[in-house]
Amino acid sequence: MSGLADQDRAHQDQQVWPRPAVSAWQDPASVQRARPAEQARPPALTPSPAKRADPRGHWFLLAIGMLLAAGALVLNGYVTNVVGETRTAPPATDHPSPQLAEMRRGGPVLNLTGSEPSSAHLPNKTIALTFDDGPDPAWTPTVLDALKKHGATATFFVVGSKVAKYPELTRRIVAEGHELGSHTYTHAELATVPGWRLRLELSLTQKALAGATGLHTALVRPPYSSTPEAITGPQWESMKALAAEGYLVTLADLDTKDWSRPGTRKIVTSSLPTGGRGAVVMMHDSGGDRRQTVEAVDLVLKELAGKGYRAVTVTKALGMPSAQQQAGGADRFVGSALNLAQRASGWFTDALLWVLVAAGALTLARLVFFAVLAWVHARRTRGGKRRRGRAPAWPAPPPVTVIVPAYNEAAGIQATVRSLADTAYQGRLEILVIDDGSTDATAELATGLGLPNVRVIRQPNGGKPAALNTGIAEAGHELLIMVDGDTVFEPATIGHLVRQLSDPTVGAVSGNTKVGNRRGMIGRWQHIEYVIGFNLDRRAFEQLDCMATVPGAIGAFRRWWPWAASAPTRWRRTPTSRWHCAGPDGAWSTRRRPWPGPRPRPRSASCGSSATAGATAPCRRCGSIGAPYSTRTRSVAAASATWRCSRCCCRCSHPSSTSWRSTARP
C-alpha cells in the first residue's frame, strides 16, 4: 500500500493541473510530442531536497552581536556626551550658607572630609600650575615639553575617557614627575547630576587611571569650577559629596580663562600672582586650539623663575604626601578592559559612521539615477513609444488562478473578491481565497458572495507563506496572480498582468500599487513610499528591462519556470528547483522545470509589500529595511529568466497589507 501511495504522490507531483490548450511555442510538451522519439527527452522532476532546519546557534550569535553593538554605541555615546549630557550649573546664590561663605573666603584646596570644612593657601613664592581637560595628543606633549624645559612639575586634572583613549600620554605625565587628578570621566557638571552619576564618574575615572598607569588619585577638580569665590550652592553640595568619597577638592587662585583664547599676553598676566603670594593657576591642555596656552606656559615659568618662584605639584606645594597611590591588581585588570572597550567602541562607531555615509551617498546616487530613468520612461510613455521586446499578444486569453491569502480580513475581503470577479479579463478565471485561520468572519463573508468561480479554502493559521503554498498547490492553472486580502483591483488589471506573460522568457510581472485610503498619517506616509518604491522605481526598472521587486499586493507569476536549453531543438534536463518567497514566518515556493527556448539574460527578483497599521514597525524592519532572503535554488549556469514590468493599476482599500519578501536567483 505504501508503494502505491508513493506512486500516486509522485504522479500528483508531476500532474499538478490540467494543461490549458495553448499554442505550440508556449507549450513545451506539444513541441516535445512533435519531435522524434530518439530526440525527445520528457521533462522529469527530481525530488526536492529536504528542508534543513535552521541552525539555532546563529540566533545566539546574532543576540551576542546585537548586544555588543548596542553596548559599543551606548558606551561611545556616554563618553561623547550624546547619552547622559549634563547642563551648566546656575550662577552663585546671594544667600550662601555660613560654611559656603567661609569657603568662598578661603584657599583653593578644600578639605571637606571632617565635621568642620577647611581650606588651604599655597605658601609664598610657590606656584602650582594645573591643566584641565586632557590628555590631548595635540597639546599635552607640547605642554610637557615646556614644563620639562624649565624643570617644573604640574598637576594634570585628566578626563577619564581621554585617559582611556590616550593611555600612553597619561603614562608620560606620570613618568615625567607630574601629578594626576580626577576631572570626572566625561567632563560632567557634577552639580546637576544625581548621586549615582557622580559616583559613576569618579569610579570610571579611577578605573581608567588604574588601567593606564596602575595608579589611583585623591585629587579632584569639578568641571566648570573656578575660584572659591565662584562656588554656587549646587556646586557646594556636589563638593561635599566628593569629600564623602575621600577626595581633596582643588580649585584655583588664578583662572586664566585660556579656553576663550584671549591672547598669550593676557594669559601670562592673569597667571602671575602679586605680592610674592603663592597661587594655584588654572590652565587647559585640551578642548581646542591651545597654542596660546603653550606659549604662555613658557613665558610664565621664565618670568616666575626670575622672581624666585618654584613651580611644583599641588600636594608638594602644601607639603602633603603624593595624591597618587598604587592600584590593586583587580582594578588594573578592570581598568585595562574598560580602556580597551572604550577604544573599541570608538573604532566601531567611526566605522559605522563611514558605512552610513557610504550608504547615504549610494542611496542618493541611486535615487538620482532612478529618477532620471523614470523621467525618461515617462517621456517615452507619453510619446507613445513602444518598448523594445514588447510581449506578443496571446492567441487566446489563457486561464488564470488568483490566490488571495487572508487572515482577519473581514473589513475588506468582499470588496477584494468582487473586484476580482468583476474583471474585464475574457479568459477563464479561478479565484482561491485561502483563509489562514482567521478569527473573524473572513471565510463566511467570502463564501456568502456566492460567486461561481470563487473557492474558499480554510486552513489552520500558518502565516501568509503557508497560505500561498496552499493556494499554489490547489491552483488549477499555470498563470498565478497573488493578491492581498485588502487589495482592490481595477477591471483591466488582470489583463495587463497576463499580457506580459505571453513572452515565455518572462517569469513574473510586477503591478503598480497605490494606497487608496490616504486620510491618516500612516496612509499618507505609505502613499509616499508606494509612489517612490512601487511607482518611481518600477518606471526605472521597466526602462532597464528588469524588475527587482514583485509586490504581494499585485504580482503575476508562472507556476512552471522557463529554463534555457543548449539548443532550440533539444531538451535540457535540470534538477528541480524551488523559488522561495520568504517572509517573517515562513516561505512559499513555485517549481521550475526544463523549458526550451533561447537563452535569456540573467535577472534576479524579489517580491514584497507593506504591513498592517498595527504591525507597521516590525514589517518595516523585516521588509523595507531588508530582511534576510531565503533562497534555495539548484540550477545550471545557463538557467535564467527575464523580468518585466506591467504598468497596471490597483488600489488598496486601506493603507497597508501583510509583509512578505522573496528572492529567486537563477
C-alpha positions as CSV (number, residue, x, y, z in Angstrom):
1,M,0.0,0.0,0.0
2,S,2.8,2.4,0.8
3,G,4.4,1.8,-2.6
4,L,1.1,2.6,-4.4
5,A,0.7,5.7,-2.2
6,D,4.2,6.8,-3.2
7,Q,3.5,6.3,-6.8
8,D,0.2,8.3,-6.5
9,R,2.1,11.2,-4.8
10,A,4.7,11.1,-7.5
11,H,2.0,11.2,-10.2
12,Q,0.3,14.1,-8.5
13,D,3.6,16.0,-8.2
14,Q,4.1,15.8,-12.0
15,Q,0.4,16.3,-13.0
16,V,-0.3,19.4,-10.9
17,W,-3.0,20.9,-13.0
18,P,-4.8,20.3,-16.3
19,R,-2.7,21.7,-19.1
20,P,-4.5,24.5,-20.9
21,A,-4.8,24.5,-24.6
22,V,-2.2,26.9,-25.8
23,S,-0.1,27.4,-28.9
24,A,2.9,25.2,-29.6
25,W,5.5,27.8,-28.9
26,Q,4.0,28.3,-25.4
27,D,3.6,24.6,-24.7
28,P,6.9,22.7,-24.4
29,A,5.1,19.4,-24.1
30,S,3.5,19.8,-27.6
31,V,6.9,20.7,-29.0
32,Q,8.3,17.5,-27.5
33,R,5.5,15.4,-28.9
34,A,6.2,16.7,-32.3
35,R,9.8,15.6,-32.2
36,P,11.1,12.1,-33.0
37,A,11.2,9.7,-30.1
38,E,15.0,9.4,-30.2
39,Q,15.4,13.2,-29.8
40,A,12.7,13.8,-27.2
41,R,13.6,13.8,-23.6
42,P,10.5,14.1,-21.4
43,P,10.7,16.6,-18.6
44,A,11.3,14.9,-15.3
45,L,11.2,16.3,-11.9
46,T,13.6,15.1,-9.2
47,P,12.6,15.2,-5.6
48,S,13.3,18.4,-3.9
49,P,15.9,18.3,-1.2
50,A,14.5,18.1,2.3
51,K,14.4,21.4,4.0
52,R,17.1,21.7,6.5
53,A,16.3,23.0,9.9
54,D,17.7,26.4,10.6
55,P,20.6,26.2,13.0
56,R,19.8,27.6,16.4
57,G,23.3,28.7,17.2
58,H,23.1,31.6,14.8
59,W,20.3,33.2,16.9
60,F,22.7,33.1,19.9
61,L,25.5,34.7,17.8
62,L,23.1,37.3,16.5
63,A,22.0,38.2,20.0
64,I,25.6,38.4,21.2
65,G,26.4,40.6,18.2
66,M,23.5,42.9,18.8
67,L,24.3,43.2,22.5
68,L,27.9,44.1,21.7
69,A,26.9,46.6,19.1
70,A,24.4,48.2,21.4
71,G,26.9,48.3,24.2
72,A,29.5,49.9,22.0
73,L,27.1,52.6,20.9
74,V,25.9,53.3,24.4
75,L,29.5,53.5,25.8
76,N,30.6,55.7,22.9
77,G,27.5,57.9,23.4
78,Y,28.2,58.2,27.1
79,V,31.8,59.1,26.5
80,T,30.9,61.8,23.9
81,N,28.0,63.1,26.0
82,V,25.4,62.0,23.4
83,V,23.9,59.9,26.2
84,G,23.7,61.5,29.7
85,E,24.6,65.0,28.6
86,T,24.7,67.5,31.6
87,R,23.8,71.1,31.8
88,T,25.7,74.0,33.3
89,A,25.1,74.9,37.0
90,P,23.2,78.0,37.8
91,P,25.1,81.1,38.9
92,A,26.2,81.7,42.5
93,T,23.4,82.5,45.0
94,D,23.4,85.7,47.0
95,H,22.4,83.9,50.3
96,P,25.1,81.2,50.9
97,S,25.2,79.1,54.0
98,P,27.8,80.0,56.7
99,Q,30.1,77.2,55.6
100,L,29.9,78.2,52.0
101,A,30.5,81.8,52.8
102,E,33.6,80.8,54.8
103,M,34.9,78.6,51.9
104,R,34.5,81.5,49.5
105,R,36.9,83.5,51.6
106,G,39.3,80.6,51.9
107,G,42.0,79.0,49.9
108,P,41.7,76.9,46.7
109,V,42.4,73.5,48.3
110,L,39.3,72.3,50.2
111,N,39.2,69.6,52.8
112,L,35.6,68.8,53.4
113,T,36.0,65.3,54.9
114,G,35.8,66.3,58.6
115,S,33.0,67.9,60.6
116,E,34.4,71.3,60.0
117,P,35.4,72.1,56.4
118,S,38.8,73.8,55.9
119,S,40.8,75.2,53.1
120,A,44.5,75.9,52.4
121,H,46.6,78.5,50.6
122,L,49.9,77.8,48.9
123,P,53.0,79.2,50.7
124,N,54.6,82.3,49.3
125,K,56.9,82.1,46.2
126,T,55.2,78.8,45.2
127,I,53.1,78.3,42.2
128,A,51.1,75.2,41.2
129,L,50.3,75.1,37.5
130,T,47.3,72.9,36.8
131,F,45.9,71.8,33.5
132,D,42.4,70.6,32.9
133,D,40.5,68.5,30.2
134,G,43.5,66.5,29.0
135,P,45.3,64.5,27.9
136,D,45.3,65.7,24.3
137,P,47.6,64.2,21.7
138,A,48.0,67.6,20.0
139,W,48.7,69.9,23.0
140,T,49.6,67.8,26.1
141,P,53.0,66.8,24.7
142,T,53.9,70.4,23.9
143,V,52.9,71.5,27.5
144,L,55.0,68.7,28.9
145,D,58.0,69.8,26.8
146,A,57.6,73.4,28.1
147,L,57.5,72.2,31.7
148,K,60.5,69.9,31.1
149,K,62.4,72.8,29.6
150,H,62.1,74.8,32.9
151,G,62.4,71.8,35.2
152,A,58.9,72.4,36.5
153,T,56.2,70.0,37.6
154,A,52.5,70.5,37.4
155,T,49.2,68.8,38.3
156,F,47.0,67.5,35.4
157,F,43.3,67.1,36.1
158,V,42.5,64.5,33.5
159,V,39.2,63.4,32.0
160,G,38.8,59.6,32.4
161,S,37.5,59.0,28.9
162,K,40.6,60.7,27.4
163,V,42.8,58.7,29.7
164,A,41.3,55.5,28.2
165,K,41.7,56.9,24.7
166,Y,45.3,58.1,25.2
167,P,46.9,55.9,27.9
168,E,50.4,56.5,26.6
169,L,50.1,60.2,27.2
170,T,48.9,59.6,30.7
171,R,51.8,57.4,31.4
172,R,54.2,60.0,30.1
173,I,52.7,62.6,32.5
174,V,53.4,60.3,35.4
175,A,56.9,59.3,34.1
176,E,58.0,62.9,34.0
177,G,57.1,63.5,37.7
178,H,53.8,65.3,37.3
179,E,50.7,64.7,39.4
180,L,47.3,63.4,38.3
181,G,43.9,64.5,39.5
182,S,40.4,63.5,38.5
183,H,38.3,65.7,36.3
184,T,35.5,63.1,36.0
185,Y,35.1,60.6,33.2
186,T,33.0,62.6,30.7
187,H,33.5,66.2,32.0
188,A,30.1,66.1,33.6
189,E,28.7,69.1,35.6
190,L,28.5,67.4,39.0
191,A,26.3,70.0,40.4
192,T,23.4,68.9,38.1
193,V,23.7,65.1,38.2
194,P,22.2,62.6,40.6
195,G,24.4,61.0,43.2
196,W,24.7,57.7,41.4
197,R,26.0,59.5,38.3
198,L,28.6,61.4,40.4
199,R,29.9,58.2,41.9
200,L,30.0,56.5,38.5
201,E,32.0,59.4,37.0
202,L,34.6,59.1,39.8
203,S,34.7,55.3,39.7
204,L,35.2,55.1,36.0
205,T,38.0,57.7,36.1
206,Q,39.8,55.8,38.8
207,K,39.5,52.6,36.8
208,A,40.8,54.3,33.6
209,L,43.8,55.6,35.6
210,A,44.4,52.2,37.1
211,G,44.3,50.6,33.6
212,A,46.6,53.2,32.1
213,T,49.1,53.9,34.8
214,G,48.4,51.5,37.7
215,L,47.6,54.4,40.0
216,H,44.7,56.0,41.8
217,T,44.4,59.7,42.8
218,A,42.9,61.5,45.7
219,L,42.7,64.9,44.0
220,V,39.6,66.1,42.1
221,R,38.6,69.2,40.4
222,P,34.9,69.5,39.4
223,P,34.3,70.5,35.8
224,Y,33.1,74.1,35.3
225,S,34.6,75.2,38.6
226,S,36.9,78.1,39.0
227,T,38.0,80.0,42.1
228,P,36.4,79.6,45.6
229,E,34.6,82.9,45.2
230,A,32.6,81.4,42.3
231,I,31.2,78.4,44.2
232,T,27.5,78.1,43.8
233,G,25.1,76.3,46.2
234,P,24.6,73.2,44.0
235,Q,28.4,73.0,43.4
236,W,29.0,73.2,47.2
237,E,26.7,70.2,47.7
238,S,28.5,68.3,45.0
239,M,31.8,69.1,46.6
240,K,30.6,67.7,49.9
241,A,29.7,64.5,48.0
242,L,33.2,64.4,46.5
243,A,34.6,64.7,50.0
244,A,32.4,61.9,51.2
245,E,34.2,59.7,48.6
246,G,37.6,60.6,50.1
247,Y,38.7,63.3,47.6
248,L,40.6,66.6,48.2
249,V,38.8,69.2,46.2
250,T,41.2,71.5,44.3
251,L,40.1,74.8,42.8
252,A,42.2,77.7,41.7
253,D,43.5,81.1,42.9
254,L,44.0,82.4,39.3
255,D,41.7,81.4,36.5
256,T,43.4,82.3,33.2
257,K,40.3,81.6,31.1
258,D,42.7,80.4,28.4
259,W,39.8,78.3,26.9
260,S,38.5,81.6,25.5
261,R,41.9,82.3,23.7
262,P,42.2,85.9,25.0
263,G,45.8,86.2,23.7
264,T,49.1,85.0,25.0
265,R,50.0,88.2,26.9
266,K,46.7,88.2,28.7
267,I,47.1,84.6,29.8
268,V,50.5,85.4,31.1
269,T,49.2,88.5,33.0
270,S,46.4,86.5,34.6
271,S,48.8,83.7,35.6
272,L,51.2,85.9,37.7
273,P,50.5,86.2,41.4
274,T,51.1,89.6,43.1
275,G,53.0,90.5,46.2
276,G,55.0,87.3,46.2
277,R,52.0,85.2,47.2
278,G,51.6,81.6,46.2
279,A,48.8,80.5,43.8
280,V,47.2,77.6,42.1
281,V,46.9,78.6,38.4
282,M,44.2,77.0,36.2
283,M,45.0,76.3,32.5
284,H,43.8,73.8,29.9
285,D,45.8,71.4,27.7
286,S,42.8,70.3,25.7
287,G,39.4,71.4,24.4
288,G,40.5,73.4,21.3
289,D,43.4,75.3,20.0
290,R,45.9,75.7,22.9
291,R,48.7,77.3,21.1
292,Q,48.4,80.5,23.2
293,T,48.4,78.4,26.4
294,V,51.7,76.6,25.4
295,E,53.3,79.9,24.6
296,A,52.1,81.4,27.9
297,V,53.4,78.5,30.0
298,D,56.9,79.1,28.7
299,L,56.7,82.9,29.4
300,V,55.2,82.4,32.9
301,L,57.8,80.0,34.0
302,K,60.6,82.1,32.7
303,E,59.2,85.2,34.5
304,L,58.5,83.5,37.8
305,A,61.9,81.9,37.8
306,G,63.4,85.3,37.8
307,K,61.3,86.2,40.8
308,G,62.4,83.2,42.8
309,Y,59.3,81.1,42.5
310,R,59.2,77.4,42.4
311,A,56.7,75.5,40.2
312,V,55.6,72.2,41.8
313,T,52.6,70.0,42.1
314,V,49.7,70.8,44.4
315,T,50.5,68.3,47.1
316,K,54.1,69.1,47.1
317,A,53.4,72.8,47.4
318,L,51.3,72.0,50.6
319,G,53.9,69.6,52.0
320,M,51.5,66.7,51.7
321,P,52.2,63.1,50.6
322,S,51.6,62.4,47.0
323,A,47.9,62.1,46.0
324,Q,48.7,59.1,43.8
325,Q,48.5,55.6,45.2
326,Q,49.1,52.2,43.7
327,A,46.0,50.4,42.4
328,G,45.3,46.8,43.1
329,G,45.6,44.0,40.5
330,A,41.8,43.7,40.1
331,D,41.4,47.4,39.5
332,R,44.2,47.3,36.9
333,F,42.6,44.5,35.1
334,V,39.1,46.1,35.1
335,G,40.6,49.4,34.1
336,S,42.5,47.8,31.2
337,A,39.3,46.1,30.0
338,L,37.4,49.4,30.3
339,N,40.1,51.3,28.3
340,L,40.1,48.7,25.6
341,A,36.3,48.6,25.4
342,Q,36.1,52.4,25.1
343,R,38.7,52.4,22.3
344,A,36.9,49.5,20.5
345,S,33.6,51.4,20.8
346,G,35.2,54.4,19.2
347,W,36.5,52.3,16.3
348,F,33.2,50.7,15.9
349,T,31.3,54.0,15.9
350,D,33.8,55.5,13.4
351,A,33.4,52.5,11.1
352,L,29.7,52.6,11.4
353,L,29.7,56.3,10.6
354,W,31.7,55.7,7.4
355,V,29.3,52.9,6.5
356,L,26.3,55.2,6.9
357,V,28.0,57.9,4.9
358,A,28.7,55.5,2.1
359,A,25.2,54.1,2.3
360,G,23.7,57.6,2.2
361,A,25.8,58.5,-0.8
362,L,24.8,55.4,-2.6
363,T,21.2,55.9,-1.7
364,L,21.3,59.4,-3.0
365,A,23.1,58.3,-6.2
366,R,20.5,55.6,-6.7
367,L,17.6,58.0,-6.2
368,V,19.1,60.4,-8.8
369,F,19.8,57.6,-11.2
370,F,16.3,56.1,-10.9
371,A,14.7,59.5,-11.1
372,V,16.4,60.1,-14.4
373,L,15.3,56.7,-15.7
374,A,11.8,57.3,-14.5
375,W,11.7,60.6,-16.2
376,V,12.9,59.1,-19.5
377,H,10.3,56.3,-19.2
378,A,7.5,58.8,-18.5
379,R,8.5,60.9,-21.6
380,R,8.6,57.8,-23.8
381,T,5.2,56.6,-22.4
382,R,3.6,60.0,-23.1
383,G,5.1,60.0,-26.5
384,G,3.5,56.6,-27.3
385,K,6.8,54.8,-28.0
386,R,6.7,51.1,-27.6
387,R,9.4,49.4,-25.6
388,R,11.7,47.1,-27.4
389,G,10.9,43.4,-26.8
390,R,7.2,44.1,-26.0
391,A,5.4,40.9,-25.3
392,P,3.4,39.4,-28.2
393,A,-0.3,39.0,-27.8
394,W,-1.8,35.7,-26.6
395,P,-3.6,33.7,-29.3
396,A,-6.4,33.3,-26.7
397,P,-6.7,34.6,-23.2
398,P,-5.1,31.9,-21.0
399,P,-6.7,30.6,-17.8
400,V,-5.5,32.3,-14.7
401,T,-5.7,31.5,-11.0
402,V,-5.9,34.3,-8.5
403,I,-4.7,33.5,-5.0
404,V,-5.9,35.6,-2.1
405,P,-4.3,34.8,1.3
406,A,-6.4,36.3,4.0
407,Y,-6.2,36.5,7.8
408,N,-8.8,38.5,9.7
409,E,-9.7,40.5,6.5
410,A,-13.4,40.7,7.2
411,A,-13.3,44.5,6.7
412,G,-12.2,44.3,3.0
413,I,-12.4,40.7,1.7
414,Q,-15.7,41.1,-0.1
415,A,-14.5,44.3,-1.9
416,T,-11.4,42.4,-2.9
417,V,-13.2,39.4,-4.2
418,R,-15.8,41.4,-6.0
419,S,-13.1,43.5,-7.8
420,L,-11.5,40.2,-9.0
421,A,-14.8,38.7,-10.1
422,D,-15.8,41.9,-11.9
423,T,-12.7,41.9,-14.1
424,A,-12.7,42.8,-17.8
425,Y,-10.5,39.8,-18.5
426,Q,-12.0,37.4,-21.0
427,G,-10.1,34.3,-20.1
428,R,-11.1,31.6,-17.6
429,L,-10.6,32.9,-14.1
430,E,-10.3,30.9,-10.9
431,I,-10.3,32.8,-7.5
432,L,-8.9,31.0,-4.5
433,V,-9.4,32.6,-1.1
434,I,-7.1,31.0,1.5
435,D,-8.4,31.6,5.0
436,D,-5.4,31.3,7.1
437,G,-7.1,30.5,10.4
438,S,-8.9,33.8,10.7
439,T,-10.7,34.5,14.0
440,D,-13.3,36.7,12.3
441,A,-15.9,36.1,9.6
442,T,-13.4,36.3,6.7
443,A,-14.3,32.9,5.2
444,E,-18.0,33.3,5.7
445,L,-18.1,36.7,4.0
446,A,-16.1,35.4,1.0
447,T,-18.4,32.3,0.8
448,G,-21.5,34.4,1.2
449,L,-20.9,36.3,-2.1
450,G,-22.0,33.1,-3.9
451,L,-19.7,33.7,-6.9
452,P,-19.3,30.6,-9.1
453,N,-15.6,31.0,-9.8
454,V,-14.6,31.7,-6.2
455,R,-13.4,28.9,-3.9
456,V,-12.7,29.4,-0.2
457,I,-10.2,27.1,1.4
458,R,-9.7,27.1,5.2
459,Q,-6.5,26.0,7.0
460,P,-5.0,26.4,10.5
461,N,-3.0,29.6,10.9
462,G,0.5,29.2,9.5
463,G,1.3,32.6,8.2
464,K,1.0,34.1,4.7
465,P,3.7,31.9,3.1
466,A,1.8,28.8,4.2
467,A,-1.4,30.2,2.8
468,L,0.4,30.9,-0.5
469,N,1.8,27.4,-0.6
470,T,-1.7,26.1,-0.1
471,G,-3.0,28.3,-2.9
472,I,-0.3,27.2,-5.3
473,A,-1.0,23.5,-4.5
474,E,-4.7,24.0,-5.2
475,A,-4.3,26.2,-8.2
476,G,-5.7,24.8,-11.5
477,H,-3.9,26.9,-14.0
478,E,-0.3,27.8,-14.9
479,L,-0.5,31.5,-14.5
480,L,-0.8,32.7,-10.9
481,I,-1.7,36.1,-9.6
482,M,-1.1,37.0,-5.9
483,V,-3.4,39.4,-4.3
484,D,-3.5,40.6,-0.7
485,G,-6.8,40.3,1.1
486,D,-7.2,44.1,1.4
487,T,-6.4,45.0,-2.3
488,V,-9.0,46.1,-4.8
489,F,-8.2,45.5,-8.5
490,E,-9.3,47.7,-11.3
491,P,-11.2,45.9,-14.1
492,A,-8.2,45.9,-16.6
493,T,-5.6,44.9,-14.0
494,I,-5.6,41.1,-14.7
495,G,-5.5,41.6,-18.4
496,H,-2.5,43.9,-18.1
497,L,-0.6,41.5,-15.9
498,V,-1.3,38.4,-18.1
499,R,-0.4,40.2,-21.3
500,Q,3.2,40.4,-20.3
501,L,3.4,36.7,-19.5
502,S,2.8,35.9,-23.2
503,D,6.6,36.2,-23.5
504,P,8.0,32.8,-22.4
505,T,11.1,34.4,-21.0
506,V,9.1,36.5,-18.5
507,G,8.8,34.8,-15.2
508,A,6.9,37.3,-13.2
509,V,5.1,40.7,-13.6
510,S,5.0,43.5,-11.1
511,G,2.0,45.7,-10.8
512,N,1.6,49.3,-9.8
513,T,0.2,49.5,-6.3
514,K,-1.5,52.7,-4.9
515,V,-2.8,53.5,-1.5
516,G,-6.5,54.1,-1.5
517,N,-7.1,55.4,2.0
518,R,-4.7,58.4,2.5
519,R,-6.6,60.2,5.1
520,G,-4.5,59.2,8.1
521,M,-0.8,59.9,8.8
522,I,0.2,56.3,8.2
523,G,-1.7,56.3,4.9
524,R,0.0,59.4,3.7
525,W,3.4,58.2,4.5
526,Q,2.8,54.8,2.9
527,H,1.4,56.6,-0.1
528,I,4.8,58.4,-0.4
529,E,6.6,55.1,0.0
530,Y,4.5,53.5,-2.7
531,V,5.0,56.4,-5.1
532,I,8.7,56.2,-4.7
533,G,9.3,52.5,-4.2
534,F,6.5,51.0,-6.2
535,N,6.0,53.5,-9.0
536,L,9.2,55.6,-9.5
537,D,11.4,52.5,-9.2
538,R,9.2,50.4,-11.4
539,R,9.4,53.0,-14.2
540,A,13.2,52.8,-13.9
541,F,13.2,49.0,-13.8
542,E,10.9,49.0,-16.9
543,Q,13.4,51.2,-18.6
544,L,16.2,48.7,-17.7
545,D,14.1,45.8,-18.7
546,C,14.2,44.2,-15.3
547,M,12.2,44.1,-12.1
548,A,13.7,43.8,-8.6
549,T,10.5,43.6,-6.6
550,V,7.3,41.9,-7.4
551,P,4.8,43.0,-4.6
552,G,2.4,40.6,-2.9
553,A,-0.4,43.1,-3.3
554,I,-0.3,42.7,-7.1
555,G,2.1,40.3,-8.8
556,A,1.7,37.6,-11.5
557,F,3.9,34.5,-11.7
558,R,4.3,31.4,-13.8
559,R,3.7,28.2,-12.0
560,W,6.4,26.4,-14.0
561,W,9.6,28.2,-14.7
562,P,11.4,28.6,-18.1
563,W,14.9,27.3,-18.3
564,A,17.4,27.8,-21.1
565,A,18.3,24.9,-23.4
566,S,21.6,24.2,-25.1
567,A,19.9,24.3,-28.5
568,P,16.3,25.1,-29.5
569,T,15.7,21.6,-30.7
570,R,16.9,19.7,-27.6
571,W,15.6,19.3,-24.1
572,R,18.0,20.0,-21.3
573,R,17.3,18.0,-18.2
574,T,18.0,20.0,-15.0
575,P,17.3,19.3,-11.3
576,T,14.0,20.6,-9.8
577,S,14.4,23.9,-8.1
578,R,12.2,25.9,-5.8
579,W,11.8,29.7,-5.7
580,H,11.1,30.6,-2.2
581,C,9.2,33.8,-1.1
582,A,10.4,34.2,2.4
583,G,8.6,36.2,5.0
584,P,8.6,36.8,8.7
585,D,7.1,33.3,9.4
586,G,7.9,31.0,6.5
587,A,8.1,30.6,2.7
588,W,6.1,29.7,-0.3
589,S,7.6,28.2,-3.4
590,T,6.9,27.5,-7.1
591,R,8.6,24.8,-9.0
592,R,10.7,25.1,-12.1
593,R,11.0,22.6,-14.9
594,P,13.1,22.4,-18.1
595,W,11.8,24.8,-20.8
596,P,13.0,25.0,-24.4
597,G,13.9,28.3,-26.0
598,P,16.7,30.9,-26.4
599,R,19.0,31.7,-23.5
600,P,17.7,34.9,-21.8
601,R,19.7,37.4,-19.9
602,P,20.3,36.7,-16.2
603,R,17.9,38.5,-13.9
604,S,17.0,38.3,-10.2
605,A,13.8,39.1,-8.4
606,S,12.2,39.5,-5.1
607,C,8.6,40.3,-4.0
608,G,7.0,42.1,-1.1
609,S,4.6,44.6,0.2
610,S,4.0,46.6,3.3
611,A,2.4,45.8,6.6
612,T,-0.8,46.4,8.6
613,A,-1.1,49.6,10.6
614,G,-0.7,47.6,13.8
615,A,2.4,46.0,12.5
616,T,3.9,48.8,10.6
617,A,7.2,49.0,12.6
618,P,8.1,45.3,12.6
619,C,7.3,44.8,9.0
620,R,9.3,47.9,8.0
621,R,12.2,46.3,9.9
622,C,11.7,43.0,8.0
623,G,10.5,44.4,4.7
624,S,11.6,47.9,3.7
625,I,14.9,48.0,5.5
626,G,15.8,44.5,4.4
627,A,15.1,41.0,5.8
628,P,17.4,38.1,5.1
629,Y,16.4,36.5,1.9
630,S,15.7,32.8,1.8
631,T,16.9,31.2,-1.4
632,R,17.1,27.5,-2.1
633,T,18.0,27.1,-5.8
634,R,19.6,24.3,-7.6
635,S,20.3,25.3,-11.2
636,V,22.8,25.3,-14.0
637,A,24.7,28.3,-15.2
638,A,22.6,28.8,-18.3
639,A,19.4,29.0,-16.3
640,S,17.9,32.5,-16.1
641,A,14.8,34.5,-16.6
642,T,13.8,38.0,-17.6
643,W,11.5,40.2,-15.5
644,R,9.4,42.9,-17.0
645,C,7.1,45.5,-15.5
646,S,3.4,45.9,-16.4
647,R,2.2,49.4,-15.6
648,C,-1.2,48.2,-14.5
649,C,-3.1,49.7,-11.6
650,C,-4.8,48.5,-8.5
651,R,-5.9,50.4,-5.4
652,C,-5.6,49.3,-1.8
653,S,-8.7,49.5,0.4
654,H,-6.7,50.7,3.3
655,P,-3.1,51.9,3.6
656,S,-1.3,48.7,4.4
657,S,-1.2,45.0,3.8
658,T,0.8,42.0,5.0
659,S,4.5,42.0,4.6
660,W,6.5,39.2,2.9
661,R,9.6,39.0,0.9
662,S,11.1,36.6,-1.6
663,T,14.0,36.1,-3.9
664,A,15.0,33.9,-6.8
665,R,18.4,33.6,-8.3
666,P,18.9,31.7,-11.5
